Amino acid sequence: MIRRPTKVTPPKGKLGVLTPGMGAVTTTFIAGVELIRKGHAAPIGSLTQMGTIRLGKRTEGRAPEIKKFVALAKPDDLVFGGWDIFPDNAYQAARKAGVLNEEHLKLAKPLLESIQPMKAVFDPAGTSFPTTPTRRRARRAC
C-alpha cells in the first residue's frame, strides 16, 4: 500500500501553554517569550525559532530553518497559564526567584502580572513544602 503525503494545515488561533508551577523556570520562559514578542530579545535557545533541520545527505546542503519547514504557532500566538501551590502571580514569583534582571522584569511586568496560578494539587506526605491557601488536598484513591 502506498501512503499519500499527509498535508499539515497551518496553526490557527492561540496556543495555550500550561505549566505545573510558577517558579523560576516558568516565569523566565514566559518573560523570554514576551521580550521576543516586543523585540527586546532574540529567541536564543529556541530550537523552533532558530534551529535548522537537515534534509537528505549532509553533502546536499539542504538545511532549512525549522520554523519555515514546519507550520508552527508563532510566539505572538502563545498564551500562558499554570498551577502552583503558592498564590503569587507570575510577576511576584519571578521577583522572588531572582533570575530576571530589573530591566527584563519591567518589560515583561504587564504580562506576568496578568497570570494568576490555578490551585495546585499535591500530597503533603510526599513533599517538604508548607501548606498554602491555594493548594487543594489530594484525595487518596484507596
C-alpha positions in Angstrom: 0.0 0.0 0.0 1.4 3.4 -1.0 0.9 6.1 1.5 -0.1 9.6 0.3 1.8 12.5 1.9 -0.1 14.0 4.8 -1.0 17.6 4.5 -0.3 19.5 7.6 -2.5 22.5 8.0 -1.1 25.7 9.4 -2.0 26.5 13.0 -4.9 28.9 13.6 -5.7 30.9 16.7 -3.9 30.8 20.1 -1.9 28.0 21.6 -2.3 27.6 25.4 0.9 26.7 27.3 0.1 25.4 30.8 2.9 24.8 33.3 3.0 22.8 36.6 4.4 25.5 38.9 5.1 29.2 38.5 8.7 29.3 39.7 12.0 30.4 38.2 11.9 28.3 35.1 8.3 29.1 34.1 8.5 32.8 34.7 11.8 33.1 32.9 10.3 31.2 29.9 7.2 33.4 29.9 9.2 36.6 30.3 11.6 35.5 27.5 8.7 34.9 25.1 7.4 38.4 26.0 10.8 40.0 25.4 11.0 38.3 22.0 7.5 39.5 21.1 8.4 43.1 22.0 11.7 42.9 20.0 13.9 43.2 23.1 15.5 39.8 22.7 16.3 37.2 20.1 15.0 33.6 20.5 18.4 32.3 21.6 18.0 28.6 22.6 14.7 28.2 20.8 15.0 25.2 18.5 11.8 26.0 16.7 12.7 29.7 16.1 16.4 29.5 15.3 17.2 25.8 14.6 17.5 24.1 11.3 16.7 20.6 10.1 18.9 18.6 7.7 17.1 17.1 4.7 18.8 14.3 2.8 22.5 13.7 2.9 24.9 16.2 4.5 26.6 16.7 1.2 23.3 18.0 -0.3 23.4 21.1 1.9 19.7 21.2 2.5 19.0 22.6 6.0 16.0 24.9 6.1 15.0 26.7 9.3 12.5 24.5 11.3 10.0 27.4 11.5 10.0 27.6 7.7 9.8 23.9 7.2 7.0 23.0 9.7 3.9 25.1 10.4 4.2 26.1 14.0 2.4 28.6 16.2 4.2 32.0 16.3 5.4 33.5 19.7 2.6 36.1 19.4 0.0 33.2 19.4 1.1 31.8 22.8 -1.0 32.3 25.9 0.2 31.2 29.3 -1.3 29.7 32.5 -0.4 27.2 35.1 -0.8 25.7 38.6 1.1 26.5 41.8 0.6 25.8 45.5 1.6 29.5 46.2 -0.9 32.3 45.4 1.7 34.7 43.8 1.1 35.9 40.2 3.9 35.2 37.7 5.4 38.6 38.3 5.6 38.2 42.1 7.0 34.7 41.6 9.6 36.0 39.1 10.8 38.7 41.6 11.1 36.1 44.4 13.0 33.7 42.1 15.6 36.4 41.4 16.6 35.1 37.9 15.5 38.0 35.8 17.1 41.4 36.0 15.1 44.6 36.7 15.1 45.7 33.1 13.6 42.4 31.9 11.1 42.3 34.7 9.9 45.8 34.0 9.4 45.0 30.3 7.5 41.8 31.0 5.6 43.0 34.0 2.2 43.6 32.4 2.0 40.1 31.1 3.5 38.4 34.2 1.1 40.3 36.5 -1.9 39.0 34.4 -1.0 35.4 35.0 -2.6 34.1 38.2 -1.9 30.5 39.1 -4.7 27.9 39.3 -4.9 25.9 42.5 -2.5 23.0 42.5 -3.0 19.6 44.0 -0.3 17.8 45.9 0.1 15.3 48.7 1.8 16.9 51.7 3.1 13.4 52.7 5.4 13.4 49.6 6.9 16.9 50.0 8.5 19.2 52.4 6.5 22.2 51.1 4.4 24.0 53.6 0.6 24.1 53.2 -0.8 27.2 51.5 -4.2 28.7 50.9 -4.1 27.8 47.2 -3.4 24.1 47.4 -6.1 21.5 47.1 -6.0 18.4 49.3 -5.2 15.3 47.3 -7.7 12.5 47.7 -6.5 9.0 48.3 -7.5 6.5 45.7 -7.8 3.7 48.3 
